[in-house]
């Protein structure tokens, strides 16, 4: 019988993070959830209803707090097998004129610096055990300028560079690092096709929000589901993906191809 793995998921209180947590828990892994919101975190833990799932509120911009969180995990399992760095916030499609220093620092701080803090916190343990899987959650916004605001695009592009360098640095220790880059996903931020498209097009240009536009932008003709992101993350965490590292896997219904 395979031993349960020790899995850390940041931003696990809702959306993609909660779906990732559920996927690992259903596979019998021990899952440790971090989220800024204690209320959302408690809801996720209760909804999963598994003794294998535990959570603690953590601010990913606080490097010391993340190190304490990882120490808490290691004290219970002796290791960290998988990190899913998912914590992030959206910037409301703010362009350069609308993005001031406060918004820029918030988006970069949570999305990019928070990701760095998470991988920094787990890397020492993974190096010691000479194994591990690091999966960061990026975005199609790293490759296309239209979908999101300037700070969000910059942060997600930074995550790709960070993750590639992790693959280079940590491969010698049996650790892989990959990015899963979602496209338009139904989450708490944008739950309907209309809301997603409302963010993808500039209303001032007079572009209608309708099914034809969705089909034009996304060959699959629909937004994705958090569970579809979670399935890709789970694959990259397994032995079947042992020779995949430093890669970006787009889960976007074919959007990147258009």
C-alpha positions as CSV (number, residue, x, y, z in Angstrom):
1,X,0.0,0.0,0.0
2,X,1.3,3.4,-1.0
3,X,2.0,5.7,1.9
4,X,0.0,9.0,1.9
5,X,2.0,11.9,0.7
6,X,2.3,15.2,2.6
7,X,0.8,18.0,0.5
8,X,0.9,21.8,1.1
9,X,-1.6,24.0,-0.8
10,X,-1.6,27.7,-0.4
11,X,-4.7,29.8,-1.3
12,X,-6.8,26.8,-0.4
13,X,-9.8,28.5,1.0
14,X,-11.8,28.6,-2.3
15,X,-11.7,28.1,-6.1
16,X,-8.7,26.3,-7.6
17,X,-7.0,25.8,-4.2
18,X,-10.0,24.2,-2.7
19,X,-10.4,21.9,-5.7
20,X,-6.8,20.9,-5.6
21,X,-7.1,20.1,-1.9
22,X,-10.2,17.9,-2.5
23,X,-8.4,16.0,-5.3
24,X,-5.4,15.1,-3.1
25,X,-7.6,14.3,-0.1
26,X,-9.7,12.0,-2.3
27,X,-6.5,10.2,-3.3
28,X,-5.7,9.6,0.4
29,X,-2.9,12.1,0.8
30,X,-2.5,14.2,3.9
31,X,-3.3,17.8,2.9
32,X,-2.3,20.9,4.7
33,X,-4.1,24.0,3.7
34,X,-3.0,27.7,4.0
35,X,-5.2,30.7,3.3
36,X,-5.3,34.3,4.5
37,X,-9.0,33.9,5.4
38,X,-9.6,31.7,8.4
39,X,-13.3,31.6,7.6
40,X,-12.8,30.3,4.0
41,X,-10.2,27.9,5.3
42,X,-12.5,26.4,7.9
43,X,-15.3,26.1,5.3
44,X,-12.9,24.2,3.0
45,X,-11.7,21.8,5.7
46,X,-15.3,21.2,6.9
47,X,-16.5,20.6,3.3
48,X,-13.8,18.0,2.7
49,X,-14.8,16.2,5.9
50,X,-11.5,14.2,6.1
51,X,-9.2,13.6,9.0
52,X,-6.4,13.8,6.4
53,X,-7.0,17.5,5.9
54,X,-5.8,20.3,8.2
55,X,-5.5,24.0,7.8
56,X,-4.0,27.2,9.3
57,X,-4.5,30.8,8.4
58,X,-1.3,32.1,6.8
59,X,-0.4,35.4,5.0
60,X,1.9,34.3,2.1
61,X,3.5,37.7,2.1
62,X,4.9,36.9,5.5
63,X,8.0,34.7,4.9
64,X,8.4,33.8,8.6
65,X,4.8,32.7,8.9
66,X,5.2,30.4,5.9
67,X,8.3,28.9,7.4
68,X,6.4,28.3,10.6
69,X,3.6,26.7,8.6
70,X,6.0,24.3,6.9
71,X,7.7,23.4,10.3
72,X,4.2,22.6,11.6
73,X,3.6,20.3,8.6
74,X,7.0,18.6,9.0
75,X,6.4,18.1,12.7
76,X,3.3,16.0,11.8
77,X,4.5,14.1,8.8
78,X,8.3,14.3,8.7
79,X,8.3,15.6,5.1
80,X,6.7,17.7,2.4
81,X,6.2,15.8,-0.8
82,X,4.1,18.3,-2.8
83,X,3.8,22.1,-2.8
84,X,0.9,23.7,-4.8
85,X,1.6,27.4,-4.6
86,X,-1.8,28.8,-5.6
87,X,-2.4,31.9,-3.4
88,X,-3.2,34.9,-5.6
89,X,-5.5,37.9,-6.1
90,X,-6.9,39.6,-9.1
91,X,-6.3,43.3,-10.0
92,X,-9.6,44.0,-11.8
93,X,-8.0,44.4,-15.3
94,X,-6.3,47.6,-14.2
95,X,-4.1,49.1,-17.0
96,X,-1.0,51.2,-16.5
97,X,-3.0,54.4,-15.9
98,X,-5.2,52.7,-13.3
99,X,-2.3,50.9,-11.5
100,X,-0.7,52.9,-8.7
101,X,2.1,51.8,-6.4
102,X,-0.3,50.5,-3.8
103,X,-2.1,48.1,-6.2
104,X,1.1,47.1,-7.9
105,X,2.8,46.2,-4.6
106,X,-0.3,44.3,-3.4
107,X,-0.6,42.1,-6.6
108,X,3.2,41.5,-6.9
109,X,3.5,40.9,-3.1
110,X,0.8,38.3,-2.9
111,X,1.0,36.6,-6.3
112,X,4.8,36.6,-7.0
113,X,6.5,37.3,-3.7
114,X,4.0,35.0,-2.0
115,X,4.9,32.2,-4.4
116,X,8.7,32.8,-3.7
117,X,8.0,32.6,0.0
118,X,6.2,29.3,-0.4
119,X,8.8,27.6,-2.5
120,X,11.6,29.0,-0.2
121,X,9.9,27.6,2.8
122,X,9.5,24.0,1.4
123,X,12.8,23.8,-0.6
124,X,15.1,23.2,2.3
125,X,13.0,20.2,3.5
126,X,12.7,18.8,-0.1
127,X,16.4,19.1,-0.6
128,X,17.0,17.2,2.7
129,X,14.7,14.4,1.7
130,X,16.0,14.6,-1.9
131,X,12.6,14.5,-3.5
132,X,9.6,16.7,-4.1
133,X,7.1,18.2,-6.5
134,X,6.6,21.9,-6.8
135,X,3.6,23.1,-8.8
136,X,3.0,26.8,-9.1
137,X,-0.3,28.2,-10.4
138,X,0.4,30.7,-13.2
139,X,-2.0,32.1,-15.8
140,X,-2.4,32.6,-19.5
141,X,-2.0,36.2,-18.6
142,X,1.8,35.5,-18.5
143,X,1.6,34.9,-22.3
144,X,-1.2,37.2,-23.5
145,X,-1.7,40.9,-22.6
146,X,-5.4,41.1,-23.0
147,X,-7.0,38.9,-20.2
148,X,-5.9,40.7,-17.1
149,X,-4.3,43.8,-15.6
150,X,-0.7,44.9,-15.9
151,X,0.3,43.9,-12.3
152,X,-1.3,40.5,-12.6
153,X,0.3,39.8,-16.0
154,X,3.7,40.8,-14.6
155,X,3.3,38.7,-11.5
156,X,2.2,35.6,-13.5
157,X,5.1,36.0,-15.9
158,X,7.4,36.2,-12.9
159,X,6.0,33.0,-11.6
160,X,7.1,31.3,-14.9
161,X,10.6,32.6,-14.6
162,X,10.8,31.7,-10.9
163,X,9.6,28.1,-11.6
164,X,12.0,27.5,-14.5
165,X,14.9,28.5,-12.3
166,X,13.6,26.2,-9.5
167,X,13.7,23.4,-12.0
168,X,17.3,24.2,-12.8
169,X,18.4,24.6,-9.2
170,X,16.5,21.7,-7.6
171,X,16.6,19.0,-10.3
172,X,19.8,17.5,-8.8
173,X,17.9,16.7,-5.6
174,X,15.1,14.8,-7.3
175,X,12.7,17.8,-7.2
176,X,10.6,18.9,-10.2
177,X,9.0,22.3,-10.6
178,X,6.3,23.1,-13.1
179,X,3.7,25.8,-13.8
180,X,0.0,25.1,-14.4
181,X,-1.4,28.1,-16.3
182,X,-5.2,28.3,-16.3
183,X,-7.2,30.3,-18.8
184,X,-10.7,31.5,-18.0
185,X,-11.9,29.4,-15.0
186,X,-15.2,29.5,-13.1
187,X,-14.1,30.5,-9.6
188,X,-15.3,32.8,-6.9
189,X,-13.7,35.8,-8.7
190,X,-15.5,35.2,-12.0
191,X,-18.2,32.5,-11.8
192,X,-20.1,32.9,-15.1
193,X,-19.1,33.2,-18.8
194,X,-20.5,36.7,-18.9
195,X,-18.4,37.8,-15.9
196,X,-15.3,36.2,-17.4
197,X,-15.9,37.8,-20.8
198,X,-16.6,41.1,-19.1
199,X,-13.1,41.0,-17.8
200,X,-11.6,39.9,-21.1
201,X,-12.9,42.7,-23.3
202,X,-12.9,46.4,-22.9
203,X,-16.5,47.7,-22.9
204,X,-15.3,51.0,-24.2
205,X,-14.4,49.3,-27.5
206,X,-18.0,48.3,-28.0
207,X,-17.3,44.6,-28.2
208,X,-20.4,42.5,-27.3
209,X,-20.3,39.8,-24.7
210,X,-21.8,36.7,-26.1
211,X,-21.3,33.0,-26.9
212,X,-19.8,33.9,-30.3
213,X,-17.0,35.8,-28.6
214,X,-16.4,33.0,-26.1
215,X,-16.1,30.6,-29.1
216,X,-13.7,33.0,-30.8
217,X,-11.4,33.4,-27.8
218,X,-11.6,29.9,-26.5
219,X,-11.9,26.9,-28.9
220,X,-13.5,24.8,-26.2
221,X,-16.3,27.4,-26.1
222,X,-16.6,27.6,-22.4
223,X,-14.7,28.5,-19.2
224,X,-12.8,25.8,-17.4
225,X,-13.6,24.3,-14.0
226,X,-11.4,24.4,-10.9
227,X,-11.5,20.6,-10.9
228,X,-9.9,20.5,-14.4
229,X,-6.9,22.5,-13.0
230,X,-6.7,20.3,-10.0
231,X,-6.5,17.2,-12.2
232,X,-3.5,18.6,-14.1
233,X,-1.8,19.6,-10.8
234,X,-2.4,16.1,-9.5
235,X,-0.8,14.5,-12.6
236,X,2.3,16.7,-12.3
237,X,2.6,15.6,-8.7
238,X,2.8,11.9,-9.6
239,X,5.5,9.5,-10.7
240,X,4.1,9.6,-14.3
241,X,5.4,13.2,-14.5
242,X,8.8,12.5,-13.0
243,X,10.6,13.6,-16.2
244,X,8.6,16.8,-16.6
245,X,10.2,19.9,-15.1
246,X,10.6,23.6,-15.9
247,X,7.5,23.4,-18.0
248,X,4.3,25.5,-18.3
249,X,1.2,23.4,-18.9
250,X,-1.7,25.6,-20.2
251,X,-5.1,24.4,-19.2
252,X,-7.2,26.9,-21.2
253,X,-9.5,25.2,-23.6
254,X,-7.1,25.9,-26.5
255,X,-7.0,29.7,-25.9
256,X,-3.2,29.9,-26.1
257,X,-3.4,28.4,-29.6
258,X,-5.7,31.1,-31.0
